[in-house]
């Protein structure tokens, strides 16, 4: 997606009702970057996507259309690449480089570069390392495959020609400020802070004012010029002091700049009150929606069926502990070891093994991403949380002395600022990699619940829980983003909406899986470690496939669904880290899983496809209703709706990178122009119509949606559990949203709604402030001004209702 191609979207976005284009990072990144989070130059707009000229053309088009721009910025890290001039200068000059302090490096040793595919001695002996002259500077460099590394200038003095013997190369390597290591060593030892497990992304020290200034020079110019209206802050929890960073950013951008942070909130957690931001990027909104669409009783029964075939992965709490234990003992072994060393400096009288055990258990016990102690101080809420976490960790330890010592190092009045800072920067990656990138691929009871920001181990709260969450949202972050799909979500919003419906008939699903496993048993192979794929993986594959199964099988073939699904299957089993992983792949196991995934998604097994399609038919119908329902709610609930690329139509994406496929602007534009009554529209066009109506409603009533109160409305009657309704109210102005839920096998054939006979006597009693003349926007009908909304009339011929007061 270049900036000029984005410019072509502006007229369509204007017609749809969009207020701001929300762009992923646009600053210069590594060559061939497909996402932009591996920045190499914060002060240049990437020439590969159009550079500053392309950006100015886009800004001009946006301003002409009355649209604004929000930019995603990445203050936590940069690319650890020689394409990054700051990094290259640091490699060349070490601590004498002006950029040495820009990166979060432990200068007690040489900088480790884990880029080798084998141990250093082996790479040297195999001739993988060569000396050569840089074609531009003429300086001597060491090259490894496609990577060329600069050498300390004094280390090459007196060298004539280009030595090729291993002794000379080894001797020169030993004189550098860096040393090459096998990539597998990074988990055990790395001299710099990385982004999660990605050694190609090095942590930045934006807590240093000079680093902050250099990293934000261009983006602040763009804000001050009026080209950029808002900022999304990537991975705020990675920073040493998020509050201080946000204070500085707010001071530089001014009070009018819209700022949201990528922050995953745990259940019951809210943003720190002292953060000067509008809110989060909205993962907690996805979790709130799941409370409406997941049937609690059905989820329990689904769990029993899943546990029968996979008892090892069915216990969510035990699975989370096991995943976190792996992270602290293996994937982040080096980071934990560093904490142990720091703790030992402060508490030398405590055995190192006991300190290690205490640190590990404290990290495992964390129910949220991190605390926010700063300058050895901690807010009372964090102190209370830390005390609770320490108590939980203590249940696993026989020695409280070490645990108390570690808890004091993390908490208020910590004697070690560095320990507190590094512990807080590590607890988030431990949680993220254990939960989102491990357990969400192991615990496969209901994949729709395995979403970023979700709590799959907790029962869904239903309508009342959703209303409570929205009332809190209206109070705490009314201008935070409300997401349903992002580049980080585990599946597209419409796939998730469909899979929610599985919880309404767990028996149908479990019996179906048993049949399909039998039908496809010839695709299961026996390996030395057991059958492949294992039963729990089969369960997962059928569920993931159900989420993306096309109405039209020919359409699935056209979209290359099978290839996409096979890639997803491989990623899923690697992320699960049970019988294969990214760092230790098992080719035989992966081949077996890929072959199974290809067989069930290639539309070449007629008996299976026929049965699978038959079972999915009511799920597909209910999924479309859930999709429209959550869309209407997102457009009108507290928060600002974030419409991910193409998701205004249908988004049946699998996990990244599948969700970054190109979107066809021509198709979307044609759908928007075609019009037609709601009953005549395709599922994609109907969803797009709801988005268009909802966005234009917001544009007509900006104050109402910015500041309006959230008022829950309760349905009464025989179908009261199948509707969720609320109003937004401000100074006599109001809107009302009514949406269905739990609609499996209740949708009339050939439609996307349940007829009047289903809704029967169900109605919503309106308080006096919502009575009077009002209009339903999907149909244009004028509704009875009285205090009763009969759902047989309101939803008996349409999927959702968006209502506004009218004169």
Secondary structure, 3 states (H helix, E strand, C coil): CCHHHHHHHHHHHHHHCCCEEEECCCEEECCCCCCCCCEEEEEEECHHHCHHHHHHHHHHHHHHHCCEEEEEECCCEEECCCCCHHHHHHHHHHHHCCCHHHECECCCCCEEEEEECCCHHHHHHCCCEEEEECCCCCCEEEEECCEEEECCHHHHCCCCCCCCCHHHHHHHHHCCCEEEEEHHHCCCCCCECEECCEEEEEEECCCCHHHHHHHHHHHHHHHHCCCCCEEEECCHHHCCCHHHHHHHHHHHHCCCCEEEECCCCCCCCCCCCCCCCCEECCHHHHHHHHHHHCCHHHHHHHHHHHHHHCHHHHCHHHHHHHHHHHHHHHHCHHHHHHHHHHHHHHCCCCCHHHHHHHHHHHHHHCCCCCCCCECCECCHHHHHHHHHHHHHHHCCCCCHHHHHHHHHHHCCCCCCHHHHHHHHHHHHHHHHHHHCCCHHHCCCCCHHHCCCCCCCCCCCCHHHHHHHHHHHHHHHCCCCEECCCCCCCCCCHHHHHHHHHHHHCHHHHHHHHHHHHHHCHHHCEEECCEEECCHHHHHHHHHHHHHHCCCCHHHHHHCCHHHHHHHHHHHHHHHHCCCCCCCCCCHHHHHHHHHHHHHHHCCCCHHHHHHHHHHHHHHHHHHHHHHHHHHHHHHHCCCEECCCCCCCCCCCCCCCCHHHCCCCHHHHHHHHHHCCCHHHCCHHHHHHHHHHHHHHHHHHCHHHHHHCEEEEECEECCCHHHEEEEEEEECCEEEEEEEECCCCCCCCCCCCCCCHHHHCCCEEECCHHHCCCEEECCCCCEECCCCEEEHHHHCCCCCEEEEEECC
